[in-house]
Amino acid sequence: MRLIINFISKIGVDSFSRLIGFITLPFITRTLGPEGYGAYSYLFVIVSYYGFFIDFGYLNYGTNKLCEKEDSGNGIGRMLSLQILTAIISYAVIVLSGLIFLDKDKFLQILLFSLIFIPQIIAIKYFYLAANKLYYNSLAELSGQVIYAVLVFTFFSMKPEINILILIAVIQAFVIGLVLFIPYIRKNKVKLNLSLRDNLNTLKEAYKLGLSSKAEGITSSFIILITGMLLTEQAVGLYNASFKIYLILLTIIQGLSYAMMPLLLKNVKQTNSDNAGKLSVIFYSFITAGFVLSVMTFIFSDKIIHFMFGNDYADSIAILRWFSVTLFLWPFVMFTGLLLLALNEFGKLLILSLVSMITSILFSLLLINVYGLIGSAMVLPGVAIISTVTGIISLRQCADGGNLKFTNFISPLNLYNGIKDIYLRVR
């Protein structure tokens, strides 16, 4: 029953959050135009690289640790301590590079944007995931989106500048972080420990999931980085407009992922037939959602782009159609990653993420240089194909016994048993 409540809260509340995003995104992109929106997107990517180690896979690592019944005050304290130390280093690097490499205006923009590191530290989503209270995360995101929309349609509409939009994004991040952190800190104590030795030990435990998480981020952000370097900021705006639509659609599958994560983490190692049915239902849920989203996106891509962004973004239509291929394949990659996480196969999860990252880097340097903007669109589908093959190989290596054989996932009998079991529990 908790699984169903989590899924409904994720889909329901997150759908409302996405609706707000659908309202604000067209206004921002139309107001700034492809070049201005591209400049903002490019700054966001640069800042994310400065904060490389601040959000170092703690969502998955923290969830996994707290599911193992580690004391939440101790576990959260260890992660917050490490993030605080890495934030100090990140700010030092920003100041140093600002003094040596960046012009004054660019440095101040990056410094303002980097304030987003602070709420990233206190946004303890992993605690609520481990506690099977996904609605807290959903409500925090919704609160941030509401504040973001209000500020966009008031302050940004009166003064449509990139710096104003950066400030609004920082305020949104603080709202999300505080909504998540304040309820916890009122009832619990956090044990901070800034010892370098102890934090290095935490980093050693988390580095595989951290590298996996950052590799996933680089997989998408590197495309934007190279598009800005080899092409123009306008090209970045055209690419990122379609990419935003892709991300909004992908959150539907991510809602499935977050709802199913606690179930997989706690039950995937069981070998009974009921569990095989559950795994089959989860697998088909991912695949079906990806297929429907892919087909709908391909068919209606021109209408989506014109409705959301207007005629100035007509070149984004072809990009979105390429992304429809990724929407079909990526759910399987996400499902594979969840299984590897549940089995504590952090090494294989790291390999899967690194393969995606390396493929993205190589394809970006090659395809964007040769095919220009359409080459940017071709990168993610190529990454999805390579990652899907890698995921199948990784699962086969883990599936010598039990329920993790690929034939168990696709088995109609297991699917039927899983649906029947869920129906009987809900009834």
ABEGO torsion letter per residue (X at the ends): XAAAAAAAAAAAAAAAAAAAAAAAAAAAAAAAEAAAAAAAAAAAAAAAAAAAAABBGAAAAAAAAAAAGBBAAAAAAAAAAAAAAAAAAAAAAAAAAAAAABBAAAAAAAAAAAAAAAAAAABBAAAAAAAGBAAAAAAAAAAAAAAAAAAAABAAAABBBAAAAAAAAAAAAAAAAAAAAAAAAAABBBBBBABAAAAAAAAAAAAAAAAAAAAAAAAAAAAAAAAAAABBAAAAAAAAAAAAAAAAAAAAAAAAAAAAAAAAAAAAABABAAAAAAAAAAAAAAAAAAAAAAAAAAAAAAAAAAAAAEAAAAAAAAAAAAAAAAAAAAAAAAAAAAAAAAAGBAAAAAAAAAAAAAAAAAAAAAAAAAAEAAAAAAAAAAAAAAAAAAAAAAAAAAAABEAABAAAAABAAAAAAAAAAAAAAAX
